[in-house]
């Protein structure tokens, strides 16, 4: 990885940019990292957090050598939206047992995209629950296997028992434009919610 | 107190951080941007090798999560090292844009939308 230490695109002497983040959630293997990679201006980066350092109580540090082998991985990407504003996309850890990580991740997020694989929609139920309970705005993006979408949006909405008003989009996580449109749909939802009622 | 034994167990995983486990972490979220102070303070103690690596990586503004990924260290460890550097005046930290559900920032949202539209 020679030469990979060029971390930021902002020229030297420029002030630090403002930063915001969006979460890309959904079940294990649903295409979260693929989506992050499709729209990110950098190859997705990965951070790994040993479970023993990731928020467990001191009492839980017994038998630490064993537990250190377990890490929670998070992939993320970046989009410079303007000279002074950078958007980060964080793929949430897919396995349910790592959910304590989600609280930290969700803190300060603009909103979330919940990716759904229609062949096993139940794998994304937990993510939908999480954002609903915490009042974090989200959109559903159905990631078509090989880009194909055998089911209409209404069927997906019903299968997921979605509340009224949650947008459902069909997407291909491998396609940049498709992922960009999903993110724009999320921002549009946030703007619509923020705009004063007329 | 009788706490000697449990304290010993705690120290090992934090060898890099001198045993500290509770820095002022609130200063450093995943998307807090850190930048090396230029010039570096003359009075500050000599930085350790890991500190020096961080300073090199944040010569230009960089987010905490990116630093951790590029250093191949857990975020929790990087944050502790960043606390040292902040205390020594060797870096500045810019917190992320505050997000509140009650008073959303329309200008910010529009800016993000415009930026995505240019992708």
Interface residues (C-beta under 8 A of the other chain):
Chain A: X4 X5 X7 X8 X10 X11 X12 X14 X15 X16 X17 X18 X19 X20 X21 X39 X45 X46 X47 X48 X49 X50 X52 X53 X54 X58 X61 X62 X64 X68 X71 X74 X76 X78 X79 X80 X81 X82 X85 X86 X87 X88 X90 X104 X105 X107 X108 X109 X110 X135 X176 X177 X180 X183 X184 X187 X188 X190 X191 X193 X194 X195
Chain B: X6 X9 X10 X12 X13 X29 X30 X31 X32 X33 X34 X35 X56 X57 X58 X59 X60 X61 X62 X63 X65 X66 X67 X68 X69 X70 X74 X75 X76 X77 X92 X94 X96 X97 X98 X99 X101 X104 X105 X106 X108 X109 X110 X111 X112 X113 X114 X115 X116 X117 X119
